Amino acid sequence: MDSSLTNRKRNQLFIHLFGFSSLAHLTLNFFVESNAAIVAPIFGMVAYMFLFTLLYTKLPPARLRLAVLFAINAYIVILQFESLSSVTAIYFIIPIIAASLYNDTLSIIALSALTVIEVLLLTFVFDLFEARSSLEYIHVSMLTFFGLVMLLAVLHSSYFSSYWRQLELRNASMKKALVSKEGYLELFFQAAKDAIAVFDSEGRIIAINPAFEQLYGWTADDSLGKVIALYPPEHAKAAEMRAEQVRLGENFTLETDDIKKDGTRFPAQITLSPIFDAHGKVIATSVISRDISYRKETERMLLQTEKLKMAGEIAAGVAHEIRNPMTVISGFVQMMHNDPNHLYPSYTSLMQSELDRINLIISEFLILAKPQAPELKSLDVGKILDECIFLFGPEFAVHDIVVKTDSTGPFRAEGEENHLKQVFINLLKNAIEAMEEGGTLRIAARQTEADKLTISFEDEGPGIPLELIERVFEPFYTTKPTGTGLGLLISQKIIQEHGGSLAVKNRKQQGTCVIVTLPLSTV
């Protein structure tokens, strides 16, 4: 119950009590002969009707309260002129008691001051308190006073008791709802899967949830009360501008790169929102973060799938068109090789071998269009690698590249020989293209686990920029002017079909390291 409604209810009670008392006083004249007051009760009845009318107007409750209190006071002043004894001066306390029930200090002070002035005027100016009345009149006056005071107290208590109970129930309900709401909010804050952090106006962290600790690696002890940059240094200016705008009441939802306590970066979707107080002033800001690495990877895989589909369609058409002239060339090379007068049979033999390899490469190119299960058998991987290195011997010499091999083999693995040759040839070719000005190519084969073979290719080229190294397996992505962007993709697919993996990383020094992992043969 608000204060205006409470005051309206009190006004209603005191107006009706005022009217009842006036009527009772007027009626009392017929039963007590010594009571000669007529003007005061008539004034009370007229004032009651006037106040009752004001009760149902738009007059503010505070003004109607003043009208009620001063009407009661005026009634008592008139009564003093009709009274037979000074004992009726005690009635001046009634409007003051009524004012106290309003909890209105100013009205109490005003009525008290007015009462003092009125008593002084009645005593020294009008000399009304010198009269002596009968003992019966005094008793009636005192009993009437005590009756009015008790009636006022009882009616006020009973009249408002139901409202106070309603108010208590309402307050209890509101308190319960508030506690429940706070509990729900706290439960949401603690159980949310997204990371949530709250910052004060100075950018200091004042609250974090468990998901924040798990995502960013900052615990409450590490972060509360501190200014922590959750973004990379190069994003600092943009992040500070957004934070300033949020403190002015704006909201942001964006995707960006955030940084963990250990320096690890990850793609994040963040929502920045201001927190307002009851007056609409921004008192804090919140940041809700979500790691979208999985979504980004899914999007990348979907894009790669679309590219693979396109590559497959292109591969099917290109392979068909290349195989037709290749068949013709292969036929003529065989005729030349079988000619007894042919002067260079070793050359035509090499040409035929390379044509066969090209045909196999075209078959592998078709993997992008229609995957084929290779026929696996036990192979000497070291021997296959040596043959590929020997094949590129002239190109190594031309580009001033020194090849250093280190193997603790032999190693045997389950695989398809021509498929593995294609992988090794692709990697050797990439190394040659990376070291245009010469250098050393280190090739090492090691058994890293009980059933795993690792072959590393380390060149001394310029390496791959960090922002591009994750894209080397994307179809059609290449930094070479004449590249197709399919070599590493096809190589990775072949190795995966052999149950292994292919990884690319930069060396600590200059250059790139490609690592091929294959399962060793159990035979």
C-alpha positions as CSV (number, residue, x, y, z in Angstrom):
1,M,0.0,0.0,0.0
2,D,1.5,3.4,-1.0
3,S,1.4,6.5,1.2
4,S,-1.2,8.3,-0.9
5,L,-3.7,5.5,-0.5
6,T,-2.9,5.3,3.2
7,N,-3.6,9.0,3.6
8,R,-6.8,8.7,1.7
9,K,-8.0,6.0,4.0
10,R,-7.1,8.0,7.0
11,N,-8.9,11.1,5.6
12,Q,-12.0,8.9,5.0
13,L,-11.9,7.6,8.6
14,F,-11.3,11.0,10.3
15,I,-14.0,12.7,8.2
16,H,-16.6,10.1,9.1
17,L,-15.5,10.2,12.8
18,F,-15.7,14.0,12.7
19,G,-19.3,13.8,11.3
20,F,-20.3,11.2,13.8
21,S,-18.9,13.2,16.8
22,S,-20.7,16.3,15.6
23,L,-23.9,14.5,15.3
24,A,-23.4,12.8,18.7
25,H,-22.6,16.2,20.3
26,L,-25.8,17.7,18.8
27,T,-27.8,14.7,20.1
28,L,-26.2,15.0,23.5
29,N,-28.0,18.4,24.0
30,F,-31.3,16.6,24.4
31,F,-30.0,14.4,27.2
32,V,-27.7,16.7,29.2
33,E,-29.3,20.0,30.2
34,S,-26.1,21.6,31.2
35,N,-24.6,21.3,27.7
36,A,-25.6,24.4,25.8
37,A,-23.2,24.0,22.8
38,I,-25.2,24.4,19.6
39,V,-23.0,26.3,17.1
40,A,-20.0,23.9,17.4
41,P,-22.0,20.8,16.4
42,I,-23.8,22.6,13.6
43,F,-20.5,23.8,12.3
44,G,-19.2,20.2,12.6
45,M,-22.2,18.9,10.5
46,V,-21.6,21.6,7.8
47,A,-17.9,21.0,7.8
48,Y,-18.5,17.2,7.6
49,M,-20.6,17.6,4.4
50,F,-18.0,19.9,2.9
51,L,-15.1,17.5,3.7
52,F,-17.2,14.5,2.5
53,T,-17.6,16.3,-0.9
54,L,-13.9,17.0,-1.1
55,L,-13.2,13.3,-0.4
56,Y,-14.5,12.4,-3.9
57,T,-12.8,15.2,-5.8
58,K,-9.3,15.2,-7.2
59,L,-8.0,17.2,-4.3
60,P,-4.6,15.8,-3.2
61,P,-4.8,13.7,0.0
62,A,-2.2,15.9,1.7
63,R,-4.4,19.0,1.3
64,L,-7.5,17.2,2.3
65,R,-5.6,16.1,5.5
66,L,-4.9,19.7,6.4
67,A,-8.5,20.6,5.8
68,V,-9.6,17.8,8.1
69,L,-7.2,18.6,10.9
70,F,-7.9,22.4,10.9
71,A,-11.7,21.7,10.7
72,I,-11.4,19.7,13.9
73,N,-9.3,22.5,15.5
74,A,-11.9,25.1,14.4
75,Y,-14.7,23.0,15.9
76,I,-12.8,23.0,19.3
77,V,-12.2,26.7,19.2
78,I,-15.9,27.4,18.6
79,L,-16.7,24.9,21.4
80,Q,-14.6,27.0,23.8
81,F,-16.9,30.0,23.3
82,E,-19.9,27.8,24.2
83,S,-18.3,25.8,26.9
84,L,-19.2,26.3,30.6
85,S,-15.8,25.2,31.8
86,S,-12.1,25.4,31.0
87,V,-11.9,21.6,31.1
88,T,-13.0,21.5,27.4
89,A,-9.5,22.9,26.5
90,I,-8.3,19.3,26.7
91,Y,-10.1,18.7,23.4
92,F,-7.3,20.7,21.6
93,I,-5.2,17.6,21.9
94,I,-7.5,15.6,19.6
95,P,-6.4,17.2,16.3
96,I,-2.8,16.8,17.4
97,I,-3.3,13.1,18.1
98,A,-5.0,12.8,14.7
99,A,-1.9,14.5,13.1
100,S,0.4,12.0,14.8
101,L,-1.6,9.1,13.3
102,Y,-0.8,10.6,9.9
103,N,2.9,10.5,10.8
104,D,3.1,14.1,9.7
105,T,5.6,16.0,11.8
106,L,4.9,19.4,10.1
107,S,1.2,19.1,10.8
108,I,1.9,18.3,14.5
109,I,4.2,21.3,14.8
110,A,1.7,23.6,13.1
111,L,-1.3,22.5,15.1
112,S,0.7,22.7,18.4
113,A,1.8,26.2,17.6
114,L,-1.7,27.2,16.6
115,T,-3.2,25.6,19.7
116,V,-0.8,27.5,22.0
117,I,-1.8,30.8,20.3
118,E,-5.5,29.9,20.5
119,V,-5.3,29.0,24.3
120,L,-3.4,32.2,25.0
121,L,-6.0,34.2,23.1
122,L,-8.9,32.4,24.9
123,T,-7.2,33.0,28.3
124,F,-6.0,36.5,28.2
125,V,-8.0,38.1,25.4
126,F,-11.5,36.5,25.7
127,D,-11.1,35.5,29.4
128,L,-13.1,32.3,28.7
129,F,-11.4,30.0,31.3
130,E,-12.5,31.9,34.4
131,A,-16.0,30.4,34.4
132,R,-16.9,27.7,36.9
133,S,-19.3,25.0,35.9
134,S,-21.0,22.2,37.8
135,L,-19.2,19.0,38.6
136,E,-21.6,17.1,36.3
137,Y,-20.6,19.2,33.3
138,I,-16.9,18.6,34.1
139,H,-17.5,14.8,34.4
140,V,-19.4,14.7,31.1
141,S,-16.7,16.7,29.3
142,M,-13.9,14.5,30.6
143,L,-15.8,11.3,29.8
144,T,-16.6,12.6,26.3
145,F,-12.9,13.4,25.8
146,F,-11.7,10.0,26.9
147,G,-14.4,8.3,24.8
148,L,-13.4,10.3,21.7
149,V,-9.7,9.5,22.2
150,M,-10.4,5.8,22.7
151,L,-12.9,5.7,19.8
152,L,-10.3,7.4,17.6
153,A,-7.6,4.8,18.6
154,V,-9.8,1.8,18.3
155,L,-11.3,2.8,15.0
156,H,-8.0,3.7,13.6
157,S,-6.5,0.4,14.7
158,S,-9.3,-1.8,13.5
159,Y,-9.8,0.2,10.3
160,F,-6.2,-0.2,9.2
161,S,-5.4,-3.6,10.7
162,S,-6.6,-5.4,7.5
163,Y,-4.7,-3.0,5.3
164,W,-1.5,-3.6,7.4
165,R,-2.0,-7.4,7.0
166,Q,-2.4,-7.0,3.3
167,L,0.7,-4.8,3.2
168,E,2.7,-7.3,5.2
169,L,1.5,-10.2,3.0
170,R,2.4,-8.2,-0.1
171,N,5.8,-7.2,1.3
172,A,6.4,-10.9,2.2
173,S,5.4,-12.0,-1.3
174,M,7.6,-9.3,-2.9
175,K,10.5,-10.3,-0.7
176,K,10.0,-13.9,-1.6
177,A,9.8,-13.1,-5.2
178,L,12.8,-10.9,-5.0
179,V,14.8,-13.7,-3.2
180,S,13.6,-16.2,-5.7
181,K,14.5,-13.9,-8.6
182,E,17.9,-13.3,-7.2
183,G,18.3,-17.0,-6.7
184,Y,17.3,-17.7,-10.3
185,L,19.7,-15.0,-11.6
186,E,22.5,-16.4,-9.4
187,L,21.7,-19.9,-10.7
188,F,21.7,-18.7,-14.3
189,F,25.0,-16.8,-13.7
190,Q,26.7,-19.8,-12.2
191,A,25.3,-22.5,-14.5
192,A,25.5,-20.6,-17.8
193,K,27.6,-22.4,-20.4
194,D,28.7,-19.0,-21.9
195,A,31.5,-17.1,-20.1
196,I,30.1,-14.1,-18.2
197,A,32.2,-11.3,-16.7
198,V,31.0,-8.0,-15.1
199,F,33.2,-4.9,-15.2
200,D,32.9,-1.7,-13.1
201,S,33.1,1.8,-14.6
202,E,37.0,1.7,-14.5
203,G,37.2,-1.6,-16.4
204,R,37.9,-3.7,-13.4
205,I,36.4,-7.2,-13.1
206,I,33.9,-7.4,-10.3
207,A,32.2,-10.8,-11.1
208,I,32.9,-13.9,-13.2
209,N,31.2,-17.2,-13.6
210,P,32.7,-20.7,-13.7
211,A,32.4,-20.9,-17.5
212,F,34.6,-17.7,-17.7
213,E,37.3,-19.4,-15.6
214,Q,37.2,-22.5,-17.8
215,L,37.3,-20.6,-21.1
216,Y,39.8,-17.9,-20.3
217,G,41.8,-19.6,-17.6
218,W,41.5,-16.7,-15.1
219,T,40.3,-17.6,-11.6
220,A,38.3,-15.3,-9.4
221,D,41.4,-14.8,-7.2
222,D,43.5,-13.9,-10.2
223,S,41.0,-11.5,-11.8
224,L,38.6,-9.8,-9.4
225,G,39.4,-6.2,-8.9
226,K,41.9,-6.1,-11.7
227,V,41.9,-4.7,-15.3
228,I,42.6,-7.7,-17.6
229,A,42.8,-7.5,-21.4
230,L,40.9,-10.4,-22.9
231,Y,41.8,-9.4,-26.4
232,P,45.1,-9.5,-28.4
233,P,47.2,-6.3,-28.3
234,E,46.4,-5.4,-31.9
235,H,42.7,-5.2,-31.0
236,A,43.2,-3.0,-28.0
237,K,42.1,0.3,-29.6
238,A,38.9,-1.1,-31.1
239,A,38.1,-2.9,-27.8
240,E,38.6,0.2,-25.7
241,M,36.4,2.2,-28.1
242,R,33.6,-0.4,-27.8
243,A,33.9,-0.4,-24.0
244,E,33.6,3.4,-23.8
245,Q,30.4,3.2,-26.0
246,V,29.0,0.5,-23.8
247,R,29.6,2.7,-20.7
248,L,27.4,5.3,-22.6
249,G,24.6,2.8,-22.9
250,E,25.1,1.0,-26.2
251,N,25.1,-2.7,-26.9
252,F,27.4,-4.8,-29.2
253,T,27.4,-8.3,-30.5
254,L,30.3,-9.3,-32.7
255,E,32.8,-12.0,-33.6
256,T,36.4,-11.4,-32.8
257,D,39.6,-13.1,-31.5
258,D,40.0,-13.3,-27.7
259,I,43.0,-14.4,-25.8
260,K,43.3,-16.7,-22.8
261,K,45.5,-16.3,-19.7
262,D,48.2,-18.6,-21.3
263,G,48.2,-16.5,-24.5
264,T,46.2,-18.9,-26.6
265,R,43.9,-17.2,-29.1
266,F,40.5,-18.4,-30.1
267,P,37.6,-17.1,-32.1
268,A,34.8,-15.8,-29.9
269,Q,31.3,-14.4,-30.2
270,I,30.9,-11.7,-27.6
271,T,28.0,-9.6,-26.4
272,L,28.7,-6.4,-24.5
273,S,25.9,-4.8,-22.6
274,P,25.5,-1.9,-20.1
275,I,24.0,-2.5,-16.6
276,F,21.7,0.3,-15.4
277,D,20.7,1.3,-11.9
278,A,17.1,2.3,-10.9
279,H,17.7,5.8,-12.3
280,G,18.9,4.6,-15.7
281,K,22.6,5.3,-15.0
282,V,25.2,2.9,-16.3
283,I,26.9,1.5,-13.2
284,A,28.6,-1.6,-14.8
285,T,29.1,-3.5,-18.0
286,S,28.8,-7.2,-18.8
287,V,30.6,-9.3,-21.4
288,I,29.1,-12.7,-22.5
289,S,31.6,-14.7,-24.5
290,R,31.3,-18.0,-26.4
291,D,34.0,-20.0,-28.0
292,I,33.0,-20.5,-31.6
293,S,36.1,-22.5,-32.7
294,Y,33.9,-25.5,-33.4
295,R,31.5,-23.5,-35.4
296,K,34.3,-21.8,-37.4
297,E,35.9,-25.2,-38.0
298,T,32.5,-26.6,-39.2
299,E,32.1,-23.6,-41.5
300,R,35.6,-24.2,-42.8
301,M,34.9,-27.9,-43.3
302,L,31.7,-27.1,-45.1
303,L,33.5,-24.7,-47.4
304,Q,36.2,-27.2,-48.0
305,T,33.6,-29.8,-48.8
306,E,32.0,-27.5,-51.4
307,K,35.5,-26.9,-52.8
308,L,36.2,-30.6,-52.9
309,K,32.9,-31.2,-54.7
310,M,33.8,-28.6,-57.2
311,A,37.3,-30.0,-57.5
312,G,35.9,-33.5,-58.1
313,E,33.7,-32.2,-60.9
314,I,36.6,-30.5,-62.5
315,A,38.9,-33.5,-61.9
316,A,36.5,-35.9,-63.6
317,G,36.4,-33.7,-66.7
318,V,40.1,-32.9,-66.8
319,A,41.2,-36.5,-66.2
320,H,39.0,-37.6,-69.1
321,E,40.5,-35.0,-71.5
322,I,44.1,-35.7,-70.4
323,R,43.9,-39.5,-70.6
324,N,42.9,-39.4,-74.3
325,P,46.1,-37.7,-75.6
326,M,48.1,-39.6,-72.9
327,T,47.0,-42.9,-74.4
328,V,48.2,-41.8,-77.9
329,I,51.6,-40.6,-76.5
330,S,52.0,-43.8,-74.5
331,G,51.3,-45.9,-77.7
332,F,54.0,-44.1,-79.7
333,V,56.5,-44.3,-76.9
334,Q,56.0,-48.1,-76.7
335,M,56.5,-48.4,-80.5
336,M,59.7,-46.4,-80.3
337,H,60.9,-48.5,-77.4
338,N,60.2,-51.8,-79.2
339,D,62.0,-50.6,-82.4
340,P,65.3,-52.6,-82.5
341,N,67.0,-49.7,-84.3
342,H,66.0,-47.2,-81.5
343,L,69.2,-45.5,-80.2
344,Y,68.0,-44.5,-76.8
345,P,65.9,-47.3,-75.2
346,S,66.7,-46.1,-71.7
347,Y,65.1,-42.7,-72.5
348,T,61.9,-44.3,-73.9
349,S,61.8,-46.6,-70.9
350,L,62.0,-43.7,-68.5
351,M,59.4,-41.8,-70.6
352,Q,57.1,-44.8,-70.4
353,S,57.6,-45.0,-66.7
354,E,56.8,-41.4,-66.2
355,L,53.7,-41.7,-68.5
356,D,52.5,-44.5,-66.3
357,R,53.1,-42.3,-63.2
358,I,51.2,-39.5,-64.8
359,N,48.4,-41.9,-65.5
360,L,48.5,-42.9,-61.8
361,I,48.5,-39.3,-60.8
362,I,45.4,-38.7,-62.9
363,S,43.8,-41.7,-61.2
364,E,44.6,-40.1,-57.8
365,F,43.2,-36.8,-59.1
366,L,40.0,-38.7,-59.6
367,I,40.0,-39.4,-55.9
368,L,38.5,-35.9,-55.4
369,A,35.6,-37.0,-57.7
370,K,35.2,-40.5,-56.4
371,P,37.1,-42.0,-53.5
372,Q,38.7,-45.3,-54.2
373,A,39.9,-47.8,-51.7
374,P,43.6,-48.6,-52.3
375,E,44.9,-52.1,-52.4
376,L,47.2,-52.1,-49.4
377,K,50.2,-54.4,-49.1
378,S,53.4,-54.5,-47.1
379,L,56.0,-52.0,-48.5
380,D,59.5,-50.9,-47.8
381,V,58.8,-47.2,-47.3
382,G,62.5,-46.3,-47.2
383,K,63.0,-47.8,-50.7
384,I,60.1,-45.9,-52.1
385,L,61.4,-42.7,-50.6
386,D,64.9,-43.3,-52.0
387,E,63.4,-43.9,-55.5
388,C,61.6,-40.5,-55.3
389,I,64.7,-38.7,-54.1
390,F,66.7,-40.3,-57.0
391,L,64.0,-39.1,-59.5
392,F,64.5,-35.5,-58.4
393,G,68.3,-35.7,-58.3
394,P,68.8,-33.5,-61.4
395,E,66.4,-30.8,-60.1
396,F,68.2,-30.8,-56.7
397,A,71.5,-30.2,-58.5
398,V,70.0,-27.4,-60.7
399,H,68.6,-25.6,-57.6
400,D,71.8,-26.2,-55.6
401,I,69.9,-28.2,-52.9
402,V,71.7,-30.6,-50.7
403,V,69.6,-33.6,-49.5
404,K,70.5,-35.1,-46.2
405,T,68.7,-38.3,-45.1
406,D,68.6,-39.9,-41.7
407,S,66.8,-43.2,-41.3
408,T,67.0,-46.0,-38.7
409,G,65.1,-48.3,-41.0
410,P,64.2,-50.3,-42.9
411,F,60.6,-49.7,-42.2
412,R,57.6,-51.6,-43.6
413,A,54.1,-50.2,-43.8
414,E,50.8,-51.2,-45.2
415,G,50.1,-49.1,-48.2
416,E,49.8,-48.7,-52.0
417,E,53.2,-48.0,-53.6
418,N,52.2,-45.5,-56.3
419,H,50.0,-43.6,-53.9
420,L,52.9,-43.1,-51.4
421,K,55.2,-42.2,-54.3
422,Q,52.7,-39.4,-55.3
423,V,52.8,-38.1,-51.7
424,F,56.6,-38.1,-51.5
425,I,56.9,-36.5,-54.9
426,N,54.5,-33.7,-54.0
427,L,56.4,-33.0,-50.8
428,L,59.8,-33.0,-52.6
429,K,58.5,-30.8,-55.3
430,N,57.2,-28.3,-52.7
431,A,60.6,-28.3,-51.0
432,I,62.4,-27.5,-54.2
433,E,60.0,-24.6,-55.0
434,A,60.4,-23.3,-51.5
435,M,64.3,-23.2,-51.8
436,E,64.7,-21.2,-55.0
437,E,68.2,-20.0,-53.9
438,G,69.3,-23.4,-52.6
439,G,69.8,-24.9,-49.2
440,T,69.6,-28.1,-47.3
441,L,66.6,-30.5,-47.3
442,R,66.7,-32.9,-44.3
443,I,64.6,-36.0,-44.5
444,A,64.4,-38.2,-41.4
445,A,62.5,-41.4,-40.8
446,R,61.9,-42.5,-37.2
447,Q,59.8,-45.0,-35.3
448,T,58.2,-42.8,-32.7
449,E,55.8,-45.3,-31.2
450,A,55.5,-49.0,-31.2
451,D,53.5,-49.1,-34.4
452,K,54.1,-45.6,-35.9
453,L,56.5,-44.4,-38.5
454,T,57.2,-40.7,-38.8
455,I,58.9,-39.1,-41.9
456,S,59.8,-35.5,-41.7
457,F,60.8,-33.1,-44.5
458,E,62.5,-30.0,-43.3
459,D,63.5,-27.3,-45.9
460,E,65.3,-24.0,-45.4
461,G,62.8,-21.9,-47.4
462,P,61.0,-18.7,-46.1
463,G,58.4,-20.7,-44.2
464,I,54.6,-20.1,-44.1
465,P,53.1,-17.0,-42.5
466,L,51.2,-17.9,-39.2
467,E,47.9,-16.6,-40.5
468,L,48.1,-18.8,-43.6
469,I,49.5,-22.1,-42.2
470,E,46.0,-23.3,-41.3
471,R,44.8,-22.9,-44.9
472,V,47.4,-25.0,-46.6
473,F,45.0,-28.0,-46.9
474,E,42.2,-25.9,-48.4
475,P,41.4,-26.9,-52.0
476,F,42.6,-24.4,-54.6
477,Y,44.4,-22.3,-52.0
478,T,48.0,-21.6,-53.1
479,T,50.6,-18.9,-52.9
480,K,52.4,-20.1,-56.0
481,P,51.8,-18.3,-59.3
482,T,51.3,-21.6,-61.1
483,G,50.0,-23.8,-58.3
484,T,46.7,-25.5,-58.2
485,G,46.2,-25.7,-54.5
486,L,45.5,-29.4,-54.7
487,G,48.9,-31.1,-54.0
488,L,48.8,-31.1,-50.2
489,L,45.1,-31.8,-50.2
490,I,45.5,-34.9,-52.3
491,S,48.6,-35.9,-50.3
492,Q,46.7,-35.5,-47.0
493,K,43.8,-37.6,-48.3
494,I,46.1,-40.4,-49.5
495,I,47.9,-40.5,-46.1
496,Q,44.6,-40.5,-44.2
497,E,43.4,-43.4,-46.4
498,H,46.5,-45.3,-45.2
499,G,45.5,-44.7,-41.6
500,G,48.1,-42.0,-41.0
501,S,48.3,-38.2,-40.8
502,L,50.1,-35.3,-42.5
503,A,50.9,-32.1,-40.7
504,V,52.6,-28.8,-41.7
505,K,54.4,-26.5,-39.4
506,N,57.2,-23.9,-39.4
507,R,60.6,-24.7,-38.1
508,K,62.0,-22.9,-35.1
509,Q,64.7,-21.6,-37.4
510,Q,63.9,-20.7,-41.0
511,G,61.9,-23.0,-43.1
512,T,59.0,-25.5,-43.1
513,C,58.6,-28.9,-41.7
514,V,56.1,-31.5,-43.1
515,I,55.5,-34.6,-41.0
516,V,54.1,-37.8,-42.5
517,T,52.9,-40.4,-40.0
518,L,52.1,-43.9,-41.1
519,P,51.2,-47.1,-39.2
520,L,53.9,-49.7,-39.4
521,S,53.2,-53.1,-40.9
522,T,52.5,-55.9,-38.3
523,V,53.8,-58.5,-40.7
